[in-house]
């Protein structure tokens, strides 16, 4: 019998990720990543965080695909 726990966990992660919009506010992006908005702001200033768009001076938006790509670039091998 195969252990289904890893498969179920992966499927849960995919479903949860899909519940977030394609384009997110900093608050939504922080929640998606499990970090604080301050963390994202600090990384924006340092230009070390995920890619973002700034269509106006006080408007910041993140694309879900960019957040996932940033996470993938930050992976550490076991």
C-alpha positions in Angstrom: 0.0 0.0 0.0 1.3 3.4 -1.0 1.6 6.2 1.6 -0.8 8.9 0.3 0.0 11.6 2.9 2.7 13.3 0.7 0.3 13.3 -2.3 -2.6 14.6 -0.2 -0.3 17.4 1.2 0.9 18.4 -2.2 -2.7 18.5 -3.5 -3.8 20.6 -0.6 -1.0 23.1 -1.3 -2.0 23.3 -5.0 -5.7 23.9 -4.0 -4.8 26.6 -1.4 -2.5 28.3 -3.9 -5.3 28.5 -6.5 -7.6 30.2 -3.9 -5.4 33.3 -4.1 -6.0 35.8 -6.9 -3.6 36.0 -9.9 -2.7 39.6 -8.9 -2.3 40.3 -5.2 -1.9 43.2 -2.9 1.1 43.2 -0.6 -1.1 41.9 2.2 -2.4 39.1 0.1 1.1 38.3 -1.1 2.4 38.2 2.4 -0.3 35.9 3.5 0.4 33.6 0.5 4.1 33.5 1.4 3.5 33.2 5.1 5.6 36.4 5.8 4.8 39.9 7.1 4.1 42.9 4.9 7.2 44.5 6.5 9.3 41.6 5.2 8.1 42.1 1.7 8.6 45.9 1.9 12.2 45.4 3.2 12.9 43.0 0.3 11.4 45.5 -2.2 13.8 48.2 -0.9 16.7 45.8 -1.0 15.6 44.5 -4.5 16.0 41.0 -3.2 12.4 39.8 -3.0 9.9 38.6 -5.5 9.2 40.7 -8.7 6.4 43.2 -8.3 4.6 45.8 -10.3 4.1 49.5 -9.4 1.5 51.0 -11.7 1.3 54.1 -9.5 3.4 55.6 -6.8 1.6 54.1 -3.9 0.3 50.9 -5.6 2.2 47.7 -5.4 1.0 44.4 -6.9 2.4 40.9 -7.0 1.6 38.2 -9.5 1.1 34.8 -8.1 3.5 33.3 -10.7 6.3 35.7 -9.6 5.8 34.7 -6.0 6.0 31.0 -6.8 9.1 31.6 -9.1 10.8 33.5 -6.2 10.1 30.6 -3.8 11.5 28.2 -6.3 14.7 30.3 -6.7 15.0 30.3 -2.9 14.8 26.5 -2.6 17.6 24.8 -0.6 18.4 21.2 -1.5 18.3 18.6 1.1 
